[in-house]
């Protein structure tokens, strides 16, 4: 009996993906905009994980009204967008709905442009599926308009200006998406405030139960996992809500606990560093001095 191969399928080129999805050959080998309803996913690939060697930007119409988010709901249900970077693990399922459009961009298409480096600043390429960008009707018009313009340019006879023009529209698309994500953080403020309270509880519990002694310092990845968020989304949400990213919040909690130990116990600075999860007391000293403008020992002595 032949063993099934469950390793992720690697799809390196857009042409290869078109072949898998039973689509016509792309008009350009390094960029393609497809109508999702025309994808015909072979059952051989259902439930199989895969990763693409290129960027994927999907716009999907919402068919099911409100979308759940934890114990709350998204404010808009006119449509949503998802962004994935090259080599992220993806999967499909038989019940997936594909109403909308998907833009595929190979890194080689933007390699000699500033966008090749600037695209890394858009954290939403690392968000999870439940952190999709949900659009209002007005925002949907903007996004669909940009995608239609890119499609029109791809269907025009390619000349020496084509790549410059298409890349400029991609940059506009990403900048609008960034703006709309920031709006989403604001409009979801009630839900985000609940997440902020839960984050504080997770960090408090971590130190109260002395988990640093076993697991070391809490990480952004740990915190995001406890909140069922991606690390990038958590940091971006916090930055918009509080002006500080997740790592800064963790550092604040560490300093808060350090000050508690320094003023209420007889533990030495090295012992406190160990209690907090530091492998080396020098690292604790450095962080404390950076945040408090004094050393842990000086701070402790000031209370004696």
N, C-alpha and C positions, 0 to 999 in steps of 0.2 A: 504493500500500500504506500503510495507516494505521500511524503510529508508535505504539508502546506507551508509555504514560506510566508511568515508574518512580519518579516522585516519591512521597514518603510520603503515605499517605492520612490526612487529618485527620478524626478523629471527635470532635465537640464535645460531644455530648449522650449520656446513657445510653440514651435512647429510640432514637437513631440506631443505637447499637451493638446493642441488642436486635433491631432490624430486620435488621441485617446478619447476626446470628447466628441469625436465624429463631426468636427467642424471643417469648413473649407480651409485651405492653407491660408495663413495670415498674410495680409497685404504687405507687412514689413516683418522680417524675421526677429526683430528685437522689441517690438511693441505691438499690442493687439487690443482692440476693444470689442468685446463680444456681447451679444444679447443672451442673457442667461437661459432664456426659455428654449434656445436652440441647442443647448448642450444635451447630448445623449450619452449619459454615463453608462458605460458597459458594466453589467452586473459583476463582472470579474473584479472590478475595482471598488465595489460597494463594501463598506466597513473596513477597507484597507487604508492604513495610514500612509501618507506620502509627504514629500517635501519638494517644493519648487525651487529652482535655481534663479528665481526672479521675484520682483515685487508684485503683489496682488492687491488691487483696490476694488472692492465690490460695493455696488449700491443695490439694495434690495428693497422692493416695495413691501410694506407691511400689510398682511392680509388678515391678521387676527386681533385687531383692536389694540388694547393696552398691552404693553410688555412688562412682565414682572421684573422686579429688581429687589432681591432680598425680600423684605416685607412691604416694600413700596412699589411704585409704578413710575415708568418714564412719563414725562410730561407730553411728549410728542409721539404720535404713532403713524406719521405720514410716510415713513421710510427710514432706513438705517444704512450705515456704512461700516465696513470692516476693512482693516488694513493688515497685511502680513508682509514681513520681510523675507528675503531669500533664506531657505533652509530651515524654516520653522515647520514643525510637524503638524500636518492637517489631516482631516478625514472627511468622508462623505457618509451619508446614510440614505436609505431608500425613500424615506418620507420627506427629505429636504425639498423645500420650494425654491425655485430659481427665478422668480420674477424680478427683473432688473438688469443691470449691466456690470461687467467686470473688465477692468483695465489691467493688463499684464505688461510689466516694464522690466526688461532685462537690464541688469547693471551695466552691461556694455553700451547700452543706448545713451546713458548719461555719464559715462566714464570720464570723458574729457571736458565735462562741464562742472561748474561750482556745485551744482545740485548733487553730484556724486558724494560730496562730503556733507553738504547741508541737509541731505535727506535723513542723516543719522540723528538730527536734532528733533525730529518728529517722533516723540515717544509713543504715539498711538500705533506705530507699527509693531509694538510689543504688547499691546493690550490683549486681553482675553476676549472670547466671543461675547460674553455677557457684559462687556464694556464697550459695545458697539456705539457708534455715533448715531444718535436718534435725531431726526430732522423735523423741523416745522415745515409747513407747506411752503413758506417763503424760502426757507433754506433749500428745500428740495428743488425748487425752480432754479436756484443758482447752480446747484451741483449738476442737475440734469442738463442744464444749458452748457456748462463747461464740458461735460462728457460728449455732448452732441457736437460741440465745436471741434474737439479732438477727433471725433469720428469723421467729421467733414474734412479735416486736414489730412487724415489718413487715406481718405478716398480720393483726394486730389493727387494729380500727377506729382510724384516726388521730385523735388529739385533741391538745389544747394541750401535753400532757406528752410526747408521742411522741418528738419530736426530742431533748429533753433526755435521755430515757432511752436512746435509741439511741446518741447521742454518748457518753454515759457508758460504754456497753458497748464502743464502739470504742476509747476511751481505755484500758480494761482490756485489750482485745485487744492493743493496741500495747505496753503496759507488760509484759505477759507475753512477747510476742515479743522485746522488748528483753532481758528476763531470760534467755530461752532462747538468744538469740544469745551472750550473755556465757558461758553454760554451754558453748556450742559452741566458743568460743575456748579454754576450759579443757580440754575433752575432746580437742581437736585439738592439744594442746600439743606433741606430738612433731613433727607436720607443721609447726606454726607455728615451732618452733625451727629447723627446716630452712630455712624461709622467711627467718627472721631471719639465719641464716648466709649465705644467698644474697644477701640485701639488702646485708650488709656487703661481700661480694665485688663486687657491682655498683658500690657506691660507691667501693671501693678502686680498681677497674679504671678507673672514670670519671676519677679524679684521676691515677692512674698513667699513663694514656694521654694525659693533658693535654687531655681533651675540653673542659674549661671554656674553653680558649682559643678554641674554635670554637663551642661550644653555650651557653656561659655557665654559670651556677650550675645544678646538678641540681635538678629540680623533683619534687614529689610525684607528678605525673602521669607523668613519665618513669620514676620508680622503680616505680610501680604497673604500668606497661606492661611493664617488664622482668621483673616477677614474675607477669605474667598475672593481675593482680588489679585491682579498681577502687580508685581513690584513697581512697574512704570506707572500704572494707573494710580496706585496708592500715592506715590510721590507727587504726581501731577495734581491729583485731587487735593492733597494737603497743601501744596504750594499755592494753589488758587484759594483755598479756604483760610489758611493761616499764614502764608508767606514763607513757610518752612517745609522742606521735603521730609520724607520718612526718616532718613538717617539723622537729620537734625533733631527730630522729635525723640528718637532713641537716645541721642546724646543728652538731651535735656533731662530725660528720665534717669539716666545714669548719674548725672550731676546731682539731681534731686536726692537720689538714694545715697550717693556718696556723702552729701552734706548731713544727711540723717545719721549715717554711721559715724562720721567725724565728730558730731556734737553729742551723741547719746550713748556711745559705747567706748570701751577702753581698747578697742582693736587698733593695731598699728596701721600705718598707711599701706604697707605691703599686704597685711591681712585683709584690709578693706578692698584693695585691688583684686585680691583673689576671690573674695565674696561676690564681687560685681561681675566676675567672669574674665578678667584680664589675665593673660598668660604672663605678662611682665609688668611690674609696678611702674616702670619708666613710662609705659604707654598711658597708664592711668594718670600719672603726674602731668604728662604733656597735655592730655585732654582737659584735665581740671584747670591747669594754669591758663590754657587758651580760653576757656569759658569764664573763669572767675578772676583772671588777672592776678592770681596768687597761687602758691603751692598748697597741696592738701595739708601738709604739716603746718604751715603758717596759719591756714584757716582753722585747723584744730586747736592750735596754741592760743588763738585769739579768743577762744571760749573758755580757756582755763585760767 
